[in-house]
């Protein structure tokens, strides 16, 4: 039996320069695949499918942004006689759609059912729908670390690892709590340590939705990471700044940067996020505390919220300059299917398109409430143009010393991230306003 596991890229072309996120699901499913199966693993961010080969079964993991690409790959493979099983978040929220393009779908977490899927296929009894339910993470297997799919930056591999699933927050634009539950589930810490040691790397990306979602577990994890002398970056909520002990341990464990969803500098807009701090000054104070701890603060912002006006872009730039932020991520609000936001905007008649390839954080796919589509996309582009100007990048890199004891990993990440941001050019935005309906 020949099996192909695929994580599609989001577009027809390989993505440009940028920090590619490791697709750990591929490594886990590969580890769960029986040894007698002839296995090929493809992350289209890194390598390509050899369509000259014949595969008996293909497992394609899709998120919304790469769903269209995934469906195209499925069509090509099925025309060659390959059976296709879809999984991933997009499949879990729209299984009926995925079934139009594949033979079977896995809804939710595949670890507990993957062996059965393969056995069912071998015995010609592949089911259309598998619903395994929440996975008991104490039964996890170590990911395959020999697939050579990790992103390589400046000669260093940046493998991913995770420790938890689930999120207690219930943000309108996010489906994490719906897919993985509101209760945080943990990997046993000795398991995490063994996985990190097996990788042989010294620089990592933590792929948890919130590495400090359970502070007791996080402190135990950070203490266990200290002897490994690794460096890593991850995702957190800004609440980490409220716990000095947690913050100190986080840095001591090797954390050199945290991606944090600030979401909005508008008090009115940020009040809709349960994870946000109460005032803008509290957020500014949190930035200082985190950077004083030696951790690069990488905020993420969302534009197009219902309370946003066109003034939000200048307000955001002012916040970035005042707090001396080195790197940042800017997103246009994206109403992913399965989220409460998607259902609300659809019910209000505000969705412009359901072409999932446009659901990419940089295309306007809905009608904003307090500005036009043109004002949203123009403000977004102008903000990025100013933030990523050469002069501003140089000033920000020079200010890395504002972080307590910055290291080479932070320097290289800051340079790399800012240069990647410069790939956003006027040409890239020419077709971002979708059609006549948006005017």
GIJO-V470522 format. One record per pair of residues at least 6 apart in sequence whose C-alpha atoms are under 7 Angstrom apart, sorted by the first residue. I is the first residue (numbers start at 1). J is the second residue. If there is no record, write none. Layout:
# GIJO-V470522
{{I | J} {I | J}}
This chain:
# GIJO-V470522
{{1 | 37} {1 | 38} {1 | 56} {2 | 37} {2 | 38} {2 | 39} {2 | 55} {2 | 56} {2 | 57} {3 | 37} {3 | 38} {3 | 39} {3 | 40} {3 | 55} {3 | 56} {3 | 57} {3 | 58} {4 | 39} {4 | 40} {4 | 41} {4 | 55} {4 | 57} {4 | 58} {4 | 59} {5 | 26} {5 | 40} {5 | 41} {5 | 42} {5 | 58} {5 | 59} {5 | 60} {6 | 41} {6 | 42} {6 | 43} {6 | 59} {6 | 60} {6 | 61} {7 | 42} {7 | 43} {7 | 44} {7 | 60} {7 | 61} {7 | 62} {8 | 43} {8 | 44} {8 | 66} {8 | 69} {8 | 70} {9 | 44} {9 | 45} {9 | 66} {9 | 69} {10 | 65} {10 | 66} {10 | 69} {10 | 357} {11 | 69} {14 | 45} {15 | 45} {17 | 420} {18 | 417} {18 | 420} {20 | 151} {22 | 150} {22 | 151} {22 | 159} {22 | 160} {24 | 160} {27 | 143} {27 | 144} {27 | 145} {28 | 142} {28 | 143} {28 | 144} {29 | 111} {30 | 144} {31 | 141} {31 | 142} {31 | 143} {31 | 144} {32 | 114} {32 | 115} {33 | 115} {42 | 48} {42 | 49} {43 | 149} {46 | 149} {55 | 82} {56 | 82} {56 | 83} {57 | 82} {57 | 83} {57 | 84} {58 | 82} {58 | 83} {58 | 84} {58 | 85} {59 | 84} {59 | 85} {59 | 86} {60 | 70} {60 | 85} {60 | 86} {60 | 87} {61 | 86} {61 | 87} {61 | 88} {62 | 70} {62 | 87} {62 | 88} {62 | 89} {62 | 90} {62 | 91} {63 | 88} {63 | 89} {63 | 90} {64 | 90} {64 | 356} {64 | 359} {65 | 356} {65 | 357} {65 | 358} {65 | 359} {65 | 360} {66 | 357} {67 | 356} {68 | 356} {68 | 357} {71 | 101} {74 | 84} {74 | 101} {74 | 102} {75 | 101} {83 | 103} {84 | 102} {84 | 103} {84 | 104} {85 | 102} {85 | 103} {85 | 104} {85 | 105} {86 | 98} {86 | 102} {86 | 104} {86 | 105} {86 | 106} {87 | 105} {87 | 106} {87 | 107} {91 | 98} {91 | 105} {91 | 107} {92 | 107} {92 | 108} {93 | 337} {93 | 338} {95 | 105} {99 | 105} {103 | 128} {104 | 127} {104 | 128} {104 | 129} {105 | 128} {105 | 129} {105 | 130} {106 | 129} {106 | 130} {106 | 131} {107 | 130} {107 | 131} {108 | 131} {108 | 132} {108 | 133} {108 | 179} {109 | 132} {109 | 133} {109 | 134} {109 | 135} {110 | 132} {111 | 135} {112 | 132} {112 | 135} {113 | 132} {117 | 126} {120 | 126} {137 | 186} {137 | 187} {138 | 187} {138 | 188} {142 | 195} {145 | 199} {150 | 157} {150 | 158} {150 | 159} {151 | 157} {151 | 158} {152 | 158} {157 | 201} {158 | 203} {158 | 204} {158 | 205} {159 | 204} {159 | 205} {160 | 204} {160 | 205} {160 | 206} {160 | 207} {161 | 205} {161 | 206} {161 | 207} {162 | 206} {162 | 207} {162 | 208} {163 | 186} {163 | 187} {163 | 192} {163 | 208} {164 | 184} {164 | 185} {164 | 186} {164 | 187} {164 | 208} {165 | 180} {165 | 184} {165 | 185} {165 | 186} {165 | 208} {166 | 176} {166 | 177} {166 | 180} {166 | 181} {166 | 182} {166 | 183} {166 | 184} {166 | 185} {167 | 176} {167 | 177} {167 | 181} {167 | 182} {167 | 183} {167 | 184} {168 | 177} {168 | 182} {168 | 183} {169 | 182} {169 | 274} {169 | 275} {170 | 177} {171 | 273} {172 | 339} {172 | 340} {172 | 341} {173 | 335} {173 | 336} {173 | 339} {173 | 340} {173 | 341} {174 | 339} {175 | 338} {175 | 339} {189 | 221} {202 | 230} {202 | 231} {203 | 230} {203 | 231} {203 | 232} {204 | 231} {204 | 232} {204 | 233} {205 | 232} {205 | 233} {205 | 234} {206 | 232} {206 | 233} {206 | 234} {207 | 234} {208 | 235} {209 | 235} {210 | 235} {210 | 236} {210 | 237} {211 | 218} {211 | 234} {211 | 235} {211 | 236} {212 | 218} {212 | 236} {219 | 246} {219 | 249} {222 | 249} {222 | 250} {222 | 253} {223 | 249} {223 | 253} {225 | 253} {226 | 252} {226 | 253} {226 | 254} {229 | 254} {230 | 254} {231 | 254} {231 | 255} {231 | 256} {232 | 254} {232 | 255} {232 | 256} {233 | 255} {233 | 256} {233 | 257} {233 | 258} {234 | 257} {234 | 258} {234 | 259} {235 | 258} {235 | 259} {235 | 260} {236 | 258} {236 | 259} {236 | 260} {237 | 260} {237 | 261} {237 | 275} {238 | 260} {238 | 286} {240 | 246} {240 | 247} {241 | 247} {241 | 286} {241 | 289} {241 | 290} {247 | 293} {248 | 293} {251 | 293} {251 | 294} {251 | 295} {255 | 295} {256 | 294} {256 | 295} {256 | 296} {256 | 410} {257 | 295} {257 | 296} {257 | 297} {257 | 298} {258 | 295} {258 | 296} {258 | 297} {258 | 298} {259 | 297} {259 | 298} {259 | 299} {260 | 298} {260 | 299} {260 | 300} {261 | 299} {261 | 300} {261 | 301} {262 | 276} {262 | 299} {262 | 300} {262 | 301} {263 | 270} {263 | 300} {263 | 301} {263 | 302} {264 | 270} {264 | 301} {264 | 302} {265 | 280} {265 | 316} {267 | 279} {267 | 280} {268 | 307} {269 | 305} {269 | 307} {269 | 308} {270 | 276} {277 | 283} {284 | 323} {287 | 297} {290 | 297} {291 | 297} {291 | 403} {291 | 404} {292 | 403} {292 | 404} {293 | 404} {294 | 403} {294 | 404} {294 | 405} {294 | 406} {295 | 403} {296 | 403} {297 | 325} {298 | 327} {298 | 328} {299 | 328} {299 | 329} {300 | 328} {300 | 329} {300 | 330} {301 | 329} {301 | 330} {301 | 331} {302 | 330} {302 | 331} {302 | 332} {302 | 333} {303 | 331} {303 | 332} {303 | 333} {304 | 332} {304 | 333} {304 | 368} {304 | 376} {305 | 333} {306 | 368} {306 | 369} {306 | 370} {307 | 370} {308 | 370} {309 | 370} {309 | 371} {310 | 371} {310 | 375} {310 | 376} {310 | 379} {313 | 379} {313 | 380} {313 | 383} {326 | 396} {326 | 397} {326 | 400} {326 | 414} {327 | 414} {327 | 417} {327 | 418} {331 | 361} {331 | 362} {332 | 361} {332 | 362} {332 | 363} {332 | 364} {333 | 361} {334 | 359} {334 | 361} {335 | 341} {335 | 342} {336 | 342} {345 | 351} {350 | 366} {350 | 367} {351 | 365} {351 | 366} {351 | 367} {352 | 365} {352 | 366} {352 | 367} {352 | 437} {352 | 438} {353 | 365} {358 | 365} {359 | 365} {363 | 432} {364 | 373} {364 | 377} {364 | 432} {364 | 433} {367 | 373} {367 | 438} {373 | 438} {373 | 439} {388 | 418} {388 | 421} {388 | 422} {393 | 418} {397 | 414} {397 | 415} {400 | 406}}
